[in-house]
Amino acid sequence: MQQQDADQQAMQQQQQEQQAAVAQAEQQEQQQQAAQATGGPRRGGTLQHSWFEDPQGGFDPHIGITGGDALGYWVHIYDRLLGFDDQARVIPMLASAIEIPDDVTYLFTMREGAIFQDGAPVDANAVQLNMERIRDVKDLAGGTRNRGGIQYADFFEATDDSTWKLVNGEPFGPTLAFFQQFPGTGLLISPEHFDTAVTNPVGAGHLKHVVHEPGERWVGERWDGYWDNDNVHLDGFVQNIIPDQNTAWNAFLNGDIDIDAPTGGVNSDLQAELEADGMKVIRGTAQTWTQTWFNLNPNAPTGDLPFNAFRDPRMRHAYNRALDRQAINEVAWEGLGAPSRAPVSVESWALAKDANYYPGHDLQVAHELMDAAGYGDGIEGIHLSYIAEFQTVVTEPVNSQMRNAGMEMEYIKGTEAEIIPRLLATQDWTIGTLSWESPFDPDPVLRPSFEGLQNWMYGSPEGGPRTGRASTADYPNDQVLANLNATEQLVWDAAVPASQDDRVPLYQKVWEAEEEHMWFPYIAQWPANWVAQPHVENFEIIPFFGFPKGMSFKGIWFNNV
């Protein structure tokens, strides 16, 4: 009798599940019909997108280091604990609320019902396991780039299933910014899949990993368990891997790609032409820039190539004076970008709109400074750059302007995976012009920049890059190191207050120190230009970020399905 009752209950449950599934399908169909009748979002379609490279570090966001991997792949597979609105303010994502009861304590309330793509709950226990892993692993460059959100934690714990608690050892205003950004601290992996995330990722994002065909494409599909599926209208996403941007743009013009951006941006004439054909164009300022790195290692080889010539501040100032930032902006993007004005985004809340801490282009002054530094006859060296075309449109004119000033630099290009280890070794290169980005807060770029310069100051330690730091106690006579250390302290000071308003005057002191020392002159802010096919709807730009809302997927729908 008990077995019969159990069988009957199982049958009833199965019938109820079938009825619920039918009801859900009918509801979705009704919603689709209603949306079509009103011109609202429609369900269906696979978005074809292009990206310039395969994931360089695989699909594991805890060990990966590149913005390309994060923006091209991870943001679709993994959701973050916190997101941002159009003004870069914190908004909930996998954490439904954040409370700051005092200046060192952060309480994350997890979103009820949120699950990973394997069905595991996205609860405080899962957060704890993710944070413990982030704390314990090194990234692919041997560093801790993704540890920013917990880097000053005294402890963190799951106080219950729904609440995760972080307590810093001292006040640190940018803490939450690290849980917003990517790469960053807030991208969560299902704990059962930590060991396989590099090739078989399982997250809690809007797309489920289907297949990665190196050199060809990555495919993701919508999954029904996503917590915010009301804002997911497409069925799938294909990231077509096309290294050459002109090839990608031609694929867009041929109708094979749904969203893309042309090399050099979209000027007014091109915008009018595209819109006349029914295309949709969005423009703005990207939160990516090109900045400068100098080899400041006093032990770097010299010989015929003075790799460390820029230890002399007069040479750093000469380089800055050799730069014609507006000319670079014109050559690279027909003036659609913006010349940098300080070592921070031109859109940053921490930089006054009319402030400029980089003295302008003046070749005569550059030559005078080089002569005073003992390099009046010019120098030779090696100039490192990333190889992607959207990088070289900036770095090639920089190389040309250096040559005009008598800085004859051999121009060497490579992927991020090739260039970064060479950069960290601080041996056989003189200058690097590389990109970075930070749409949320100055600190996530400034702090590792100053830490990096000191970590690499005397070359890679025996344990590898980032395993040691040049100390003023060990090198008391190194004035470059002492000045770096003093400037870094200003960055620390600016990170203490929780209020952005209180931090602004403190960052002004950082910008003034950059004006004095020229540690890593920023060159130019990239423009944001995106174009979509006529059938793409809800195509908008994130104002301060310069990327399509929904990372070119979430919220977007097709009007032809």
Phi, psi and omega in degrees: 000316180298322179294320179297318179298318180296318179296319180295319178295320179296319179295317179298319179296319179297318179297318179297319179295320178295317178297320179295320179295318178297316180298320179295318179297318178296320179296317179297320179295319178296319178296320179296315180296319179295319180296317180295323181293326183261358183079015181276188183302138175250153181261134174128165177100152177243124183275128176263122183232165176235149176220154192276348182200161170294162172300122184287332181243021184076202187252016181266107184285351179278335181246344179289160187227352189259143174295330178298316177297318184293310185285329183277334190223303191299321185297342178272325184276323186243134168270159179261160175298318182229150176240201182214149175265191185292345178253014179071016176280152182292133172226156182291150167226256177291331167271123183279344179202154176227132180236139179237087184291335174212183190282003177232354187249135179230127179247117179259119174265121186280149184290124182295130176086352179291138181226159171280170184289351173261006179092351179291146182288141172270079183245185183297329179293321177294321177299316181301315180295321177296316181292324177296321179292315179301322179296326190264339184264155172263149175281179187293344176264009180082010184248202186225040186303324186271006182265005190305320184293337182242011188294337180245021182285134167286318175196162172215152185198157169272110181284334170200187185296334187253352186234125175247132187244132176238128178235116178279156177283341178204161180300137179213097187304321184281008187312308186291335180300327182288338177274350176269326195273170179213123357301156183182195186267340193268003179276118189258134175256144173298124189304330180290350186239020176305313189288342183246008186296333182301321183245336182228077187286142175226111180236207179231026183273186186280347179236139176261132180299130177249303182201148171237119176251099186308133180080355183239297186192162167235137184240131173233153179230149176300141176234144191288346183272002184293137187292337183240041184292347175298339180253016176244113187249336180273155181270336184198173185214132175239118176266100180280125185271105184230098185298325183272121186291328177295321177297318179296318181294321177296324176296322176296312181297332177277356178089008182274342180238140183270325181224131180201180179219134181281153174300132177087356175092183183243104176279178186297321180295315179294322178300314180298320180295315180294316181292331176295333177270007178091359179290160179247128186240133171233140182226152178181196178256126178283159177262033175241142179221167171253130181231174186251141171238134177252144171280106183255015182285115180294343181262006178296148179303145178247274179056224181286339181245106180283081185301332183252028181300333184278006167297332177284120183300334178295328178288324177294319177291325177297318177300314180299319180290336177286337182282128169252091189297321180292322177297320177298317178300319180292315182293317185286317191222020182055035176082008184279343177274207180210131175298138179290151183235354181188170179281061181194165177301142177293344179264002187293142174295344183271000182236122178300144187297331182256009183272143176215116184257011178245106176306144191286175183299127178200099184295326180297315178296320179301315180294321179297319179294318178297319179296318179295331180276358179092014181239039182298335178272004180094172178224160172241156180183197182235131183247116181266142179208154171287156191269340184300145186298324180291347172273315187290339177298338176265313190285333176295313176294331174298315179299320179295318180292325175297317179298322179298334180268000181093014176257090185276096185253125172293126188267111183244124182248150177194172175289167177301320181295333179274322187280319187300313179300323178293321178299315184294333181288338180045052178240279192263054171205160184248315185214147175231141173238104189232162182262154173208169181207152176195094183280358190252315191201145179297329191299318184298345173257315183299314185297306179294336176295310180289323175298317181297315180301325180277327176297323184264004191306318182247030180085173181292128175297171183301327181281000180106172181305143175074004182269358179212166182220133178293127184252139176294337176291323180281331183232067186294342183262004180272100184290328177299313179297318180298318179291321175301314181299319180293321178292321178300324179297325176296322176297317177301314182301321183287346182269353187285308185296146177282334183275133176298320181300322180287338183274338184303308180295334178288323176290332177300325177294326176294316181296323178294323177293323176295319178299326180284318190255337182054057184294313178210077184307126173285151187251300183201147176271135183284151171277158174248121180220120180227144181229138180236153176294159184302334184277356182273126181244164182058043183264102184225161181256146171281114193305314186272352188251326178079018178241148178302141177301147183073013181053042178068021177215295186298130181091337181282145176216161181257138179269005183245019179254000000 
